[in-house]
């Protein structure tokens, strides 16, 4: 009975990951803002001067300009980096709140999960478009892809552990190995890129 009451009170207070998780989200959010800001500035310079050479136009493959000039660079009718600036700003705020000891109700974490799920699906669409359709890579964009994957894995591991049945072995495994899973996921994308552009190396 006492345990049930304590659990009910804990649920009322809300849930939160560790403080380290919060700082990861702060750092990830800030890095995402910086990368999105750089992409936005470069895109504005291209809009002002179509002959402008971006800071990462290094070859026919590593060519931010080709990516930024594509229609995929404004997938929803607005420049993609605007979405990144807003989204990563929210990520940084969530991280700061958690690092400061904040706890949130389940609906809040459902919203965070929905946002990061959208982000990771969107960056995979962008990955496919850049690699297999446009045929060019933007290092700044690739940084955003990697950050989105890591942030998605970490919030998913937390939500599954907290709300999806922490007793399941696979949930425990995901939570324990979330860092390695993130790195393997990113590495798989790296391998796909190397295979696609092998003839250019």
C-alpha positions as CSV (number, residue, x, y, z in Angstrom):
1,X,0.0,0.0,0.0
2,X,2.8,2.4,1.0
3,X,4.7,1.6,-2.2
4,X,1.5,2.2,-4.3
5,X,1.0,5.6,-2.7
6,X,4.7,6.5,-3.2
7,X,4.4,5.5,-6.9
8,X,1.3,7.5,-7.4
9,X,3.0,10.6,-5.9
10,X,6.0,10.0,-8.1
11,X,3.7,9.9,-11.2
12,X,2.0,13.1,-10.1
13,X,5.4,14.9,-9.9
14,X,6.2,13.7,-13.4
15,X,9.3,12.0,-14.8
16,X,12.7,13.1,-15.9
17,X,15.9,11.5,-17.2
18,X,19.2,12.0,-15.5
19,X,21.0,15.4,-15.3
20,X,23.6,14.1,-17.7
21,X,20.8,13.4,-20.2
22,X,19.8,17.0,-19.8
23,X,23.2,18.3,-20.5
24,X,23.5,16.1,-23.6
25,X,20.3,17.8,-24.9
26,X,21.7,21.2,-24.0
27,X,24.9,20.5,-25.9
28,X,23.0,18.8,-28.8
29,X,20.5,21.7,-29.0
30,X,23.2,24.3,-29.1
31,X,25.3,22.5,-31.7
32,X,22.1,22.1,-33.8
33,X,21.4,25.8,-33.5
34,X,24.9,26.6,-34.6
35,X,24.8,24.3,-37.6
36,X,21.3,25.4,-38.6
37,X,22.4,29.0,-38.3
38,X,25.5,28.4,-40.5
39,X,23.3,26.7,-43.2
40,X,20.8,29.6,-43.0
41,X,23.5,32.2,-43.5
42,X,25.0,30.3,-46.4
43,X,21.6,30.0,-48.0
44,X,20.9,33.7,-47.6
45,X,24.3,34.5,-49.3
46,X,23.4,32.2,-52.1
47,X,20.0,33.9,-52.5
48,X,21.8,37.3,-52.7
49,X,24.5,36.1,-55.1
50,X,23.8,32.9,-57.1
51,X,27.5,32.7,-58.0
52,X,28.5,32.6,-54.3
53,X,30.8,29.7,-53.3
54,X,29.8,28.3,-49.9
55,X,32.4,27.5,-47.2
56,X,32.0,23.8,-47.8
57,X,32.0,23.6,-51.6
58,X,35.1,21.4,-51.6
59,X,34.4,19.2,-54.6
60,X,31.7,17.9,-56.9
61,X,30.5,15.6,-54.1
62,X,31.1,17.8,-51.0
63,X,29.1,20.7,-52.3
64,X,26.8,22.6,-49.9
65,X,25.8,24.9,-52.7
66,X,24.3,22.1,-54.8
67,X,22.3,20.9,-51.8
68,X,21.1,24.4,-50.8
69,X,20.0,25.3,-54.3
70,X,17.8,22.2,-54.5
71,X,14.0,22.3,-54.0
72,X,14.5,19.8,-51.2
73,X,16.2,22.6,-49.2
74,X,12.8,24.1,-48.6
75,X,10.7,20.9,-48.2
76,X,7.8,22.6,-46.5
77,X,7.9,25.9,-48.4
78,X,10.3,27.5,-46.0
79,X,14.1,27.0,-45.7
80,X,14.9,23.8,-43.8
81,X,17.3,25.5,-41.4
82,X,14.5,27.6,-40.0
83,X,12.9,24.3,-38.9
84,X,16.3,23.3,-37.4
85,X,16.7,26.6,-35.5
86,X,13.2,26.2,-33.9
87,X,13.5,22.5,-33.3
88,X,17.0,22.6,-31.8
89,X,16.0,25.6,-29.7
90,X,13.3,23.5,-28.1
91,X,15.8,20.7,-27.6
92,X,18.1,23.0,-25.7
93,X,15.3,24.3,-23.6
94,X,14.2,20.7,-22.7
95,X,17.8,19.8,-21.8
96,X,18.2,22.9,-19.6
97,X,15.0,22.2,-17.8
98,X,16.0,18.6,-17.1
99,X,19.5,19.6,-16.1
100,X,18.0,22.1,-13.6
101,X,15.9,19.3,-12.0
102,X,12.6,19.8,-13.9
103,X,10.2,16.9,-14.1
104,X,7.4,16.6,-16.6
105,X,4.1,14.8,-17.2
106,X,3.7,12.0,-19.7
107,X,2.1,14.2,-22.3
108,X,5.2,16.4,-22.3
109,X,7.4,13.4,-23.1
110,X,5.0,12.2,-25.7
111,X,5.3,15.6,-27.4
112,X,9.1,15.4,-27.1
113,X,9.0,11.9,-28.6
114,X,6.8,13.0,-31.5
115,X,9.1,16.0,-32.2
116,X,12.2,13.8,-32.3
117,X,10.5,11.1,-34.4
118,X,9.5,13.7,-37.0
119,X,13.1,15.1,-36.9
120,X,14.7,11.7,-37.4
121,X,12.3,10.7,-40.2
122,X,12.9,14.1,-41.9
123,X,16.7,13.9,-41.8
124,X,16.6,10.4,-43.3
125,X,14.5,11.7,-46.1
126,X,17.0,14.5,-46.5
127,X,19.8,11.9,-46.4
128,X,18.2,9.9,-49.2
129,X,17.6,13.1,-51.3
130,X,21.1,14.4,-50.9
131,X,22.9,11.1,-51.5
132,X,20.7,9.4,-54.1
133,X,18.9,12.2,-55.8
134,X,21.0,15.4,-55.7
135,X,24.3,13.5,-55.5
136,X,26.0,16.0,-53.2
137,X,26.9,16.2,-49.5
138,X,26.6,19.1,-47.1
139,X,28.8,18.6,-44.0
140,X,26.8,21.0,-41.9
141,X,23.6,19.1,-42.9
142,X,25.3,15.8,-42.0
143,X,26.1,17.1,-38.6
144,X,22.4,17.8,-38.1
145,X,21.6,14.3,-39.2
146,X,23.9,12.8,-36.6
147,X,22.6,15.0,-33.8
148,X,19.0,14.2,-34.6
149,X,19.7,10.4,-34.5
150,X,21.5,10.7,-31.1
151,X,18.7,12.8,-29.6
152,X,16.0,10.5,-31.0
153,X,17.7,7.4,-29.5
154,X,18.1,9.0,-26.1
155,X,14.6,10.3,-25.7
156,X,13.1,7.0,-27.1
157,X,15.2,5.0,-24.6
158,X,13.9,7.2,-21.7
159,X,10.3,7.0,-22.8
160,X,10.3,3.2,-23.3
161,X,12.0,2.7,-19.9
162,X,9.6,5.1,-18.1
163,X,6.3,4.4,-19.9
164,X,6.7,1.3,-22.1
165,X,7.6,-1.4,-19.6
166,X,11.0,-1.1,-18.0
167,X,11.0,-4.8,-17.2
168,X,11.4,-5.9,-20.8
169,X,14.9,-7.1,-21.6
170,X,15.0,-5.3,-25.0
171,X,14.0,-2.0,-23.3
172,X,16.8,-2.5,-20.8
173,X,19.2,-3.3,-23.6
174,X,18.2,-0.2,-25.6
175,X,18.6,2.0,-22.5
176,X,22.0,0.5,-21.6
177,X,23.4,0.6,-25.1
178,X,21.8,3.7,-26.4
179,X,25.2,5.4,-27.0
180,X,26.5,2.5,-29.0
181,X,23.3,2.2,-30.9
182,X,23.5,5.9,-31.9
183,X,27.1,5.4,-33.1
184,X,26.2,2.3,-35.1
185,X,23.3,4.0,-36.7
186,X,25.4,7.0,-37.8
187,X,28.1,4.6,-39.0
188,X,25.6,2.8,-41.2
189,X,24.7,6.1,-42.9
190,X,28.5,6.7,-43.3
191,X,28.9,3.3,-45.0
192,X,26.0,4.1,-47.3
193,X,27.6,7.4,-48.3
194,X,31.0,5.7,-48.9
195,X,29.4,3.0,-51.1
196,X,27.4,5.6,-53.1
197,X,30.3,7.8,-53.8
198,X,33.0,5.2,-53.9
199,X,34.1,6.0,-57.4
200,X,34.9,9.6,-56.3
201,X,37.4,8.6,-53.7
